[in-house]
Amino acid sequence: MREEDRRCKRSAGPNRWRCSEKASPGKSYCDKHLAQQIQNNQKKRNQTHSDTSERKKKVMEQSACYNKVERVDSGDGLSTSAPSPNAMDKPSQSKKESLMCHQCQRSDKSVVICCSNCNRKRYCYECLEKWYPGKTKEEVAIACPFCCGNCNCKACLREVLVVKPCHKELDVTVKLRQLYYLLHKALPVLRHIHNEQRSELEIESNIRGVQLKEIDITRNKLDKKERLYCDNCNTSIVDYHRSCPNPSCSYDLCLTCCQELREGHQPGGSEAETSQQQFVEKAYSQVIDGDGYISAPRKRHRCESQGAPASNDSKAYMSCHFPDWKANTDGSIPCPPKERGGCGTAKLELRRNFKANWVMKLLQNAEDLTSNCKFPNVDYSQGCSTCQSNISGGNNNIVSNVRLAAFREKSNDNFLFCPDAFDMANGETNHFQIHWMRGEPVIVRNVLDKTSGLSWEPMVMWRAFRETGGNVKFKDETRSVKAIDCLDWCEVEINIHQFFMGYLEGRMHKDSWPEMLKLKDWPSSTLFEERLPRHNAEFVAALPYSDYTDPKLGPLNLATRLPDDSLKPDLGPKTYIAYGFPEELGRGDSVTKLHCDMSDAVMLLYLFTETVDQKSRTLDFDVKADKYLSAKDQGEDPGSKELSPESSRDSHESKKRLEVAHGGAVWDIFRRQDVPKLIKYLEKHKEEFRHIKNLPVKSVVHPIHDQTLFLNERHKKQLKEEFNIEPWTFEQYLGEAVFIPAGCPHQVRNRQSCIKVALDFVSPENVEECIRLTEEFRLLPKKHRAKEDKLEVKKMTLYAVSWALREAKSLLPNLDKSNQQQEE
């Protein structure tokens, strides 16, 4: 043993004084410091015993004062626990009863309410007023928050609840009808994938000079957690693709890019242009002048988000130096040059990811099962007959099953289907499908009436967030978050507690302008289920149309059928927490700008709060002044009537607008068929909008997918005048769930501070639209916010069809038995 190891371990800290004496045999300290350690430990034990005795004595004294508890009748046979007025004067004659509050775990509260349901939990008045303001004392006496399943104490917030499947046991016939419906809607996608692969197999046969079968194509060995992307356009590869055999290269190319190369186009659309421009900028900026210095170009080329063209000099440089990439005459494709990311030496070989003939077998089996099934054709020229009867009956107000959202002339889709969650019957899914197939949004009212009532107040969520944040990787997130300031659309780091206090009380900029902050996809570093387990469980259980929205078991949610051990897309749930302001400010409004989701989505408004900030009452003059300046900057007449609140409303708001209380958010959702005209309008007026640092938008790559534009009331009116299109516009009220079909551009303005929770899903009705959007996003430049294909809709569809076929085959024998029993 080294001499250093035998020294006493007593020290004053790292790299500081250490005892030089030798340690006692078998001990870590010398005799002197060992005796000191024993003495100190004895003192600590004595002190702990003394403190425990004091606490027990204090509790006994308190119990002596309040141990006589009488039952106070609340008038309805309810019993609440309250101290007897003479409890301090008379000695205890009854059995002692604990007064510890379940919420705060304290026993020194004067009055607690005992639950008559469980006869175990008690809640003090202070905790009820602070954490359960919506509950009366009588309600707590009947069933406490713990019994109701909405207790938000620290211990309960830490619990991870398992949500039991809320699907009712369906008849075999109903199950089969659902499976056949899914297969029927997925057939076009299956045919597209099969035809694409069959065509590529024929080309490969011509290249090799022999007739090939799928079994002859080399299969990749991919890890189940691995995603395969095209190295040219960044689109996910589902099955067939071409890959470089060079081990040091392994360049992968999707079939769509292969087809574009054979047609003589540059594969990837704007993706290819971006690659060329980046190559030119890199090469052109490194041209060395005669003196040996690197001469950078004077004009800076803007990135993909700006879409600025290269200068004439750089175009000439590009034509001379950027390597060309073409398909060979026989249809084979060489690996691209190094400047394009390949090796430039080998030919790309055809590869597959799945078993041979798997797609073909899925297609054949799906066609065989659905060949005798008849599905109703949707007549898009006619409206929903059920909703039309409500409209003709005069039930076009907010309490009916339809809501007026647009004023299009000669149109049958101005009313949106708006059922009540509490009254929804089993047949409502069929009614929902009628509107969903048409690409119409659906609003479900009073969703929260079917929940346990767990509080979604900001401070409760913050406490729940802290209770699950013990892990080291969550430490920073429990202290601060990065929010978006809607005034300049820049990120700001703010203490999470301060953010939630601002949600309740409001925040102001230095110039007394309302500060509008919002959190998107929070919690950001992990799953919502992991950080807020109780809230996640309640949200999933509350979602209407669970056949579509259940994120794990929904039979009509294609996203649920990916293998358990595969890498899955993050479809939520996700929270959106944002400050709000009742009026449209003109700048700095709390909005979600115009965008289009790749999948279907549902968003539930859990809470909205009108901030009580006295400063906001003094903003009337400032708001008008800034609207005046904003209008002047945009070239409008400052004295026009459009600046007044009455005249700035949309044209349809001046007609038949019902006088109802303001909701939490205002939605604008555009129809799919109106998207081309909407894009033309946005491209024409793009410089009238402002985005980063409140500066005018000079250029756009895609006016919708860039998510940089928001149409205010003036723009919506102008859009109606120039192109005769308008969105569905409606207010979202507390407890309403808004269903947004894939492919419908939408924007949101928060009228109050809101907490919303969203979930993405993929429905059979819109799977073709999801694939169309994937092809549209594929053409965007590199590093665009909507570029990466994380959804993998084609792969989802294949696995969903495979599951539906297995389920249907397992149910068919049961159906035969059921039919035989009925005949007998």
Disulfide bonds with the S-S distance in Angstrom:
none
